[in-house]
Amino acid sequence: MIIVFGKELPCASHFTNLVDYISCAVANGSDSKKFKPEMRVGSPSRVLHIRRLPSDTTETEVIGLGLPFGDVTNLLMLKAKNQAFLEMSSEEVAQHMVGYYSSVLPVVRNQPVHVQFSNHKELKTDNSPNQERAQAALRALSSAHMDSVAPAPSSVLRVVVENMVCSVTMDTLYQVFSKFGTVLRIIVFTKNSQFQALLQYADGQSAQAAKLLDGQNLYNGCCTLRISFSKLTALDIKFNNERSRDFTRPDLPSGEAQAMEHHASPGLIPAAPYPTATHGFPHAFTITPTVSYPGLTMPALPGALTSLPLTATSRLGFTTIPAANAVLLVSNLNPEMVTPHCLFILFGVYGDVMRVKILFNKKENALVQMADATQAQLVMSHLTGQRLHGKPLRITLSKHSSVQLPREGHEDQGLTKDFSCSPLHRFKKPGSKNYSNIFPPSATLHLSNIPPSVVEDDLKRLFCSSGAVVKAFKFFQKDHKMALIQLGSVEEAIESLIQLHNHDLGENHHLRVSFSKSSI
């Protein structure tokens, strides 16, 4: 918050949210007089500024936004301004909360709210009636919090995935479990024909909170988590690869040897190949039925979980992303090279892209509307951090429910495109085999729909013309309509896929390009 001449001015939004807000103004044809962007000041703090609260928001509901992440030590309500300040027990706890709500939209009474750092380092409250009510609510919930949280037996969890129809990888587990605290190390393996993992948190409290995912499905109707505390106190990781990773030691080699548990028990064996992926997205945080608790509304939990105390159950998150949220905010783009078609082809590997809007005054940012929220999540999980035109992509969920087309008579220089009727959608056909061929970007590309007249040298020359270095090539032994081609890097493969997918090879054959799970 900024105080100027005794008046409170709006605090800054996080940069990506500010860009998102600007894009909303552009998308709806708002002019500059109507749109007044807010300016952000300050650095990470344990005090959080919460804005756009409904007018009837209670103190308990505001405190509830912070309790899933740790102790709330103070609260300042500004009901006349639909705002509040929440003081957390530490800056680290506050950072976890802001990080979580940057990807999971916080909602109070069905209205999205905004959570950001305040430039205050602590809160000082007075004895006014509003603040007395806030302090009373804080004392009541803090007492329930202290009574309900017992010390965790271990900071290491054993995770078993049952009914594993969809692909589950180390990255999948990290994405889900990091919502509850700092994940230090993960080992994945197969035992008794089941995909399992050992996962170590920085502290036992985070492990105890994450254990509440026991019985939840990672994907709709499948991949059920069975979670228990491990007898181990730590994991000893020797290699960083697809089977083991120490997030505190990026310097570890990527050797093929299997990392073992600290004092590992017999029977830990290397991970088997993952089942092929199908279309789906983890819904561990988007349970919609609710149960009541005094002053709070939170998701109903299956079975015995409904009997758990407030703080434990609230850690599952009673603020969720709207189910229909299928619009992505993409930032850190190369404004000199990015086009709507480029994003359509790349994002189309993971879902059907409906519309793309590159922001007129911020061309390093774009809005991409997918066919549904599941596809949007697949894009985020696979493409975030991947390099496009020399810059790592930053992808988050937008607050917009759709991308607006330019109003009639308004020219936007071709920055907005509607692809809803494109023949290049990969997933429109029900039961398409493309659903089982969704893989992360890799240096090896899978090529298909190759006509008989096209030989290996033709395809090598084609990919070299896109600026890539061809390291290896192999036709499928039983079907020369398909081949694998290995390029010099993942970034080269991404660029080549964008340029050459649907390339006309003659004889009414258009090349189909996707990422391969295999290497040559």
C-alpha positions as a printed Julia matrix, in Angstrom:
520×3 Matrix{Float64}:
   0.0     0.0     0.0
   1.21    3.55   -0.76
   0.22    6.5     1.42
   0.24    9.88   -0.35
  -1.09   12.98    1.44
  -2.88   10.72    3.88
  -4.7     8.74    1.2
  -4.22    5.08    0.37
  -3.33    4.39   -3.25
  -3.7     0.94   -4.85
  -0.73   -1.37   -4.49
   0.92   -2.92   -7.5
  -0.32   -6.09   -9.06
   2.18   -8.83   -9.8
   3.63   -8.18  -13.29
   1.9   -11.08  -14.98
  -1.42  -10.12  -13.42
  -0.9    -6.54  -14.56
  -0.31   -7.76  -18.11
  -3.37   -9.95  -17.77
  -5.41   -6.94  -16.63
  -4.17   -4.87  -19.58
  -5.1    -7.67  -21.94
  -8.6    -7.66  -20.47
  -8.92   -3.99  -21.33
  -7.66   -4.65  -24.86
  -9.89   -7.68  -25.32
 -13.0    -5.77  -24.32
 -12.18   -2.65  -26.31
 -11.66   -0.51  -23.2
  -9.99    2.82  -23.9
  -7.16    4.35  -21.96
  -9.46    6.64  -20.02
 -11.34    3.73  -18.51
  -8.28    1.66  -17.68
  -5.95    2.79  -14.92
  -3.27    0.17  -14.25
  -2.12   -0.21  -10.67
   1.55    0.1    -9.81
   3.35   -2.45   -7.65
   5.92   -1.44   -5.06
   7.68   -3.37   -2.34
   9.42   -6.72   -2.1
   8.43  -10.07   -0.58
   6.98   -9.57    2.9
   5.14  -11.66    5.44
   2.28   -9.14    5.15
  -0.09   -9.79    2.25
  -2.52   -7.36    0.64
  -5.84   -8.93   -0.4
  -8.04   -6.93   -2.77
 -11.4    -7.17   -4.54
 -13.07   -8.89   -1.6
 -16.88   -9.13   -1.66
 -18.48   -6.5     0.58
 -19.9    -9.17    2.92
 -16.63  -11.07    3.4
 -16.07  -12.17    7.0
 -12.84  -12.07    8.98
 -12.89  -15.87    9.15
 -12.95  -16.18    5.37
  -9.93  -13.9     4.97
  -7.98  -15.81    7.62
  -8.99  -19.01    5.84
  -7.06  -17.91    2.75
  -3.84  -18.09    4.75
  -4.35  -21.02    7.14
  -3.59  -23.74    4.56
  -0.02  -22.4     4.35
   0.85  -21.77    8.0
   0.1   -19.6    11.03
  -1.7   -16.28   10.57
  -0.38  -13.79   13.14
  -2.44  -10.66   12.43
  -5.31   -9.32   10.35
  -6.4    -5.83    9.3
  -9.81   -5.51    7.65
 -10.64   -2.53    5.39
 -14.24   -3.42    4.64
 -15.11   -0.02    3.18
 -12.45   -0.59    0.53
 -13.11   -4.32    0.04
  -9.56   -5.04    1.12
  -7.63   -6.71    3.92
  -4.07   -7.2     5.12
  -2.98  -10.61    6.39
   0.22  -11.11    8.37
   1.75  -14.59    8.16
   4.19  -16.16   10.62
   7.15  -15.79    8.25
   8.13  -14.42    4.87
   8.67  -17.96    3.6
   5.07  -18.91    4.44
   3.85  -15.75    2.69
   5.92  -16.58   -0.39
   4.39  -20.07   -0.56
   0.93  -18.52   -0.34
   1.56  -15.95   -3.1
   3.22  -18.59   -5.27
   0.26  -20.92   -4.88
  -2.34  -18.25   -5.61
  -0.43  -17.12   -8.71
  -1.47  -20.4   -10.35
  -4.64  -21.29   -8.38
  -7.18  -18.5    -8.47
  -8.35  -17.61   -4.92
 -12.12  -17.27   -4.67
 -14.2   -15.88   -1.8
 -17.99  -16.2    -2.03
 -17.68  -17.16   -5.71
 -15.74  -13.97   -6.49
 -12.06  -14.03   -7.56
  -9.81  -12.02   -5.25
  -6.24  -10.81   -5.64
  -3.38  -11.71   -3.25
  -0.05   -9.9    -3.39
   2.82   -8.81   -1.16
   2.37   -5.61    0.86
   5.23   -3.17    1.33
   4.46   -3.29    5.08
   6.77   -5.59    7.03
   4.34   -5.97    9.94
   0.79   -4.99   10.89
  -0.24   -2.67   13.68
  -3.93   -2.73   14.52
  -6.05   -0.52   16.75
  -8.97   -1.28   19.09
 -11.79   -0.24   16.77
 -14.86   -2.56   16.66
 -13.9    -3.94   13.23
 -10.41   -4.82   14.39
 -11.66   -6.35   17.65
 -13.83   -8.73   15.64
 -10.85   -9.53   13.41
  -8.62  -10.28   16.4
 -11.3   -12.47   18.0
 -11.67  -14.5    14.81
  -7.9   -14.76   14.55
  -7.56  -16.05   18.13
 -10.34  -18.61   17.62
  -8.96  -20.04   14.4
  -5.35  -19.93   15.6
  -6.35  -21.94   18.66
  -8.09  -24.54   16.47
  -5.01  -24.58   14.26
  -2.62  -25.27   17.15
  -4.87  -27.95   18.64
  -5.37  -29.81   15.37
  -1.84  -30.08   14.04
   0.12  -32.95   15.55
   3.8   -33.5    14.79
   4.28  -35.56   11.63
   6.0   -38.93   12.1
   8.3   -38.21    9.14
   9.02  -35.68    6.41
   9.2   -38.55    3.89
   6.05  -39.9     2.23
   5.55  -43.15    0.35
   3.13  -42.66   -2.53
   1.47  -45.55   -4.4
  -0.57  -44.81   -7.55
  -3.45  -47.24   -8.11
  -5.55  -47.62  -11.27
  -2.83  -45.89  -13.25
  -4.54  -45.42  -16.59
  -2.91  -42.06  -17.31
   0.77  -41.24  -17.29
   2.25  -40.21  -13.93
   5.82  -38.95  -13.84
   8.15  -37.35  -11.34
   7.17  -33.95  -12.76
   3.49  -34.74  -12.17
   4.13  -35.57   -8.52
   6.31  -32.52   -7.99
   3.66  -30.22   -9.45
   0.95  -31.59   -7.14
   2.91  -32.1    -3.92
   4.85  -28.83   -4.05
   1.55  -27.05   -3.34
   1.92  -28.19    0.3
   5.52  -27.19    0.95
   9.09  -27.39   -0.27
   9.8   -30.76   -1.92
  13.48  -31.62   -1.49
  13.86  -35.03   -3.13
  11.85  -37.61   -5.1
  12.52  -41.22   -6.09
  10.1   -43.09   -8.38
  10.12  -46.85   -8.88
   7.93  -49.85   -9.59
   7.27  -52.44   -6.88
   4.73  -55.24   -6.95
   3.71  -54.02  -10.43
   2.68  -50.64   -8.98
   4.1   -47.21   -9.67
   5.42  -45.82   -6.39
   7.41  -42.88   -5.15
   9.29  -41.68   -2.08
   9.0   -37.95   -1.56
  10.88  -35.89    1.03
   9.68  -32.5     2.28
  11.72  -29.84    4.05
   9.62  -30.35    7.2
   7.18  -32.79    8.72
   4.3   -30.32    8.79
   4.29  -30.11    4.99
   4.34  -33.91    4.75
   1.41  -34.14    7.15
  -0.57  -31.63    5.09
   0.21  -33.45    1.82
  -0.82  -36.8     3.29
  -4.41  -35.53    3.13
  -4.27  -36.25   -0.61
  -4.56  -39.93    0.35
  -7.49  -41.37   -1.6
  -7.66  -38.5    -4.11
  -7.5   -39.06   -7.88
  -4.76  -37.32   -9.84
  -6.92  -37.53  -12.96
 -10.65  -37.91  -13.5
 -11.63  -41.39  -12.37
  -8.11  -42.85  -12.24
  -4.6   -42.65  -10.75
  -5.7   -42.89   -7.11
  -3.09  -41.82   -4.54
  -2.36  -44.04   -1.55
  -0.09  -42.13    0.81
   1.63  -43.17    4.02
   4.53  -41.93    6.11
   7.81  -43.64    5.34
  10.0   -45.03    8.12
  12.91  -43.24    6.47
  14.1   -39.89    7.75
  15.84  -38.85    4.53
  16.42  -39.89    0.92
  19.95  -40.28   -0.42
  19.95  -39.24   -4.09
  22.98  -40.0    -6.27
  21.65  -38.97   -9.69
  19.25  -36.4   -11.15
  17.25  -38.15  -13.86
  13.72  -39.39  -14.61
  13.86  -41.84  -11.67
  15.38  -39.69   -8.95
  15.98  -36.02   -8.28
  17.5   -33.93   -5.5
  16.12  -30.42   -5.98
  18.77  -29.04   -3.6
  21.62  -30.49   -5.69
  21.33  -29.45   -9.37
  25.02  -30.38   -9.75
  24.39  -34.14   -9.46
  25.15  -36.24  -12.57
  22.38  -37.84  -14.62
  23.84  -41.36  -14.35
  21.71  -44.35  -15.22
  22.27  -46.15  -11.91
  19.18  -46.37   -9.75
  19.2   -44.06   -6.74
  18.43  -45.9    -3.53
  16.77  -44.95   -0.29
  18.81  -44.02    2.72
  19.05  -47.41    4.44
  16.84  -48.68    1.63
  14.74  -51.75    2.18
  15.07  -54.74   -0.18
  12.76  -54.81   -3.15
  13.31  -51.29   -4.47
  13.65  -51.83   -8.2
  14.08  -49.53  -11.21
  11.0   -47.78  -12.53
   9.23  -49.46  -15.42
   8.25  -47.43  -18.49
   5.28  -45.19  -17.78
   1.92  -46.09  -19.36
   1.09  -43.91  -22.34
  -0.58  -40.64  -21.48
  -4.24  -40.02  -21.96
  -6.12  -36.77  -21.91
  -6.63  -35.57  -18.38
  -5.56  -33.25  -15.6
  -5.07  -33.6   -11.86
  -8.21  -32.6    -9.99
  -6.86  -32.99   -6.48
  -7.53  -29.29   -5.81
 -10.87  -28.87   -7.58
 -13.4   -30.81   -5.52
 -16.69  -28.98   -5.73
 -19.17  -30.37   -3.12
 -18.89  -28.4     0.12
 -19.34  -28.99    3.82
 -19.87  -26.27    6.4
 -17.61  -25.07    9.17
 -18.43  -22.0    11.21
 -17.77  -19.09    8.86
 -16.0   -21.17    6.23
 -16.92  -23.11    3.14
 -14.5   -25.78    2.03
 -14.48  -28.83   -0.25
 -16.05  -32.01    0.99
 -13.52  -34.8     1.29
 -14.15  -38.47    0.63
 -14.55  -41.01    3.37
 -12.73  -40.49    6.63
 -11.19  -37.2     5.52
 -14.42  -35.36    6.33
 -13.79  -35.9    10.03
 -10.41  -34.15   10.01
 -10.06  -30.81   11.83
 -10.35  -27.45   10.12
  -6.73  -26.66    9.46
  -5.92  -30.1     8.12
  -8.82  -30.2     5.69
  -8.37  -26.6     4.65
  -4.88  -27.45    3.42
  -6.48  -29.16    0.45
  -7.53  -25.7    -0.69
 -11.11  -24.44   -0.52
 -10.32  -21.83   -3.18
 -10.18  -23.38   -6.61
  -9.68  -22.59  -10.26
 -13.01  -22.22  -12.06
 -13.64  -25.44  -13.98
 -14.09  -23.59  -17.26
 -10.81  -21.67  -17.09
  -9.18  -22.55  -20.4
  -7.35  -19.29  -21.21
  -3.58  -19.11  -20.73
  -1.45  -16.03  -20.23
   1.88  -16.57  -22.02
   4.74  -14.19  -21.29
   8.46  -13.74  -22.07
   7.84  -14.26  -25.78
  10.21  -12.95  -28.45
   8.16  -10.04  -29.86
  10.17   -9.96  -33.09
   9.38  -13.57  -34.0
   6.21  -14.76  -32.28
   2.98  -15.05  -34.3
  -0.48  -16.4   -33.49
   0.15  -19.29  -35.91
   3.38  -20.19  -34.13
   1.59  -20.5   -30.75
  -1.32  -22.32  -32.38
   0.97  -25.06  -33.76
   3.08  -25.48  -30.6
   0.25  -25.38  -28.06
  -1.81  -27.55  -30.41
   0.44  -30.5   -29.55
  -1.3   -30.64  -26.15
  -4.84  -29.53  -26.99
  -7.05  -27.76  -29.51
  -6.29  -24.03  -29.64
  -9.41  -21.95  -30.2
  -8.04  -18.4   -30.25
  -4.73  -16.55  -29.85
  -4.26  -12.86  -29.03
  -0.82  -11.24  -28.94
  -1.16   -8.08  -26.85
  -0.91   -4.94  -28.96
   1.27   -2.86  -26.64
   3.0    -5.81  -24.94
   3.91   -8.15  -27.78
   6.01  -10.32  -25.49
   2.7   -11.45  -23.96
  -0.23  -13.38  -25.42
  -3.53  -14.94  -24.43
  -4.21  -18.46  -25.71
  -7.66  -20.02  -25.39
  -7.73  -23.83  -25.32
 -10.79  -26.01  -25.9
 -11.09  -26.81  -22.18
  -9.36  -26.42  -18.81
  -7.79  -29.87  -19.01
  -5.93  -28.97  -22.18
  -4.82  -25.66  -20.65
  -3.26  -27.54  -17.75
  -1.51  -29.96  -20.1
   0.03  -27.02  -21.95
   1.23  -25.44  -18.7
   2.75  -28.65  -17.35
   4.6   -29.49  -20.59
   5.65  -26.13  -22.04
   6.4   -23.9   -19.04
  10.13  -23.14  -19.09
  10.7   -24.51  -22.6
  12.66  -22.18  -24.88
  10.89  -20.65  -27.88
  12.81  -18.3   -30.18
  15.6   -18.17  -27.58
  13.45  -17.28  -24.54
  11.97  -19.58  -21.84
   8.17  -19.56  -21.87
   6.24  -18.41  -18.82
   2.7   -19.77  -18.78
  -0.01  -19.2   -16.18
  -3.79  -19.35  -16.1
  -5.47  -16.13  -17.15
  -8.45  -14.73  -15.28
 -10.34  -14.32  -18.56
 -12.89  -16.94  -19.53
 -12.37  -16.35  -23.26
 -10.29  -14.41  -25.77
 -12.32  -11.63  -27.37
 -12.06  -11.04  -31.11
 -11.52   -7.45  -32.34
 -14.71   -5.46  -32.64
 -15.98   -4.93  -36.14
 -14.09   -2.12  -37.84
 -11.17   -2.34  -35.4
  -7.92   -3.56  -36.95
  -5.41   -5.25  -34.64
  -2.65   -5.9   -37.2
  -3.34   -9.62  -37.32
  -2.45  -10.12  -33.66
  -5.72  -11.92  -32.87
  -6.65  -15.13  -34.69
  -9.61  -17.49  -34.42
  -8.53  -21.11  -34.98
 -11.76  -22.76  -33.84
 -12.49  -24.14  -37.32
  -8.92  -25.12  -38.18
  -8.45  -28.57  -39.8
  -5.18  -28.94  -37.86
  -6.75  -29.68  -34.47
  -5.33  -32.95  -33.15
  -8.0   -33.84  -30.57
 -11.4   -33.03  -32.06
 -12.02  -36.62  -33.11
 -13.35  -38.65  -30.12
 -10.98  -41.45  -29.16
  -8.16  -40.02  -31.29
  -4.87  -41.89  -30.93
  -3.26  -38.5   -30.36
  -4.55  -38.65  -26.8
  -2.12  -41.49  -26.09
   0.83  -39.72  -27.72
   1.18  -36.64  -25.54
   4.81  -36.29  -24.42
   7.03  -33.47  -23.14
   9.16  -31.62  -25.69
  12.26  -33.6   -26.64
  15.05  -33.4   -29.19
  13.55  -36.42  -31.0
  10.51  -35.85  -33.21
   7.99  -38.4   -34.45
   7.13  -37.96  -38.13
   4.14  -39.54  -39.84
   2.1   -39.39  -43.07
   5.27  -39.69  -45.16
   4.59  -40.64  -48.83
   6.54  -43.56  -50.39
   8.49  -41.25  -52.73
  10.12  -39.33  -49.85
  13.39  -40.88  -48.67
  15.65  -40.29  -45.66
  17.84  -37.66  -47.37
  14.76  -35.66  -48.38
  13.61  -35.39  -44.79
  17.09  -34.61  -43.49
  17.44  -31.76  -45.98
  14.0   -30.47  -45.04
  14.84  -30.26  -41.35
  18.28  -28.76  -42.01
  16.53  -26.03  -43.99
  14.64  -25.08  -40.82
  17.97  -24.35  -39.14
  18.25  -27.6   -37.18
  21.18  -29.99  -36.9
  20.13  -33.57  -37.71
  21.96  -36.03  -35.45
  20.12  -39.24  -36.3
  17.24  -40.56  -38.41
  15.35  -43.83  -38.5
  12.33  -45.06  -40.46
   9.97  -47.39  -38.61
  10.91  -50.92  -39.65
   7.38  -52.07  -40.45
   5.92  -48.77  -41.64
   7.91  -46.29  -43.73
   5.07  -43.8   -43.37
   6.58  -43.0   -39.97
  10.08  -42.09  -38.77
  12.07  -40.64  -35.87
  14.45  -37.75  -36.35
  16.83  -36.56  -33.62
  17.89  -32.91  -33.69
  20.62  -30.98  -31.91
  18.48  -29.73  -29.01
  14.96  -29.54  -27.64
  14.76  -25.91  -28.74
  15.64  -26.89  -32.33
  12.94  -29.58  -32.21
  10.35  -27.04  -31.03
  11.26  -24.63  -33.84
  11.2   -27.42  -36.44
   7.83  -28.71  -35.26
   6.36  -25.22  -35.6
   7.79  -24.7   -39.08
   7.24  -28.16  -40.57
   4.08  -29.59  -39.05
   1.58  -29.87  -41.94
   4.37  -29.29  -44.5
   3.26  -30.4   -47.99
   5.37  -33.41  -49.04
   3.47  -33.94  -52.29
   1.11  -36.74  -53.34
  -1.57  -35.17  -51.1
   0.53  -35.95  -48.0
   1.09  -33.32  -45.3
   3.78  -34.11  -42.74
   2.59  -34.64  -39.17
   5.15  -33.81  -36.48
   4.97  -34.48  -32.73
   7.38  -35.01  -29.85
   8.62  -38.55  -29.3
   9.02  -40.37  -25.98
  11.85  -42.42  -27.54
  15.34  -41.53  -28.7
  17.32  -43.06  -31.56
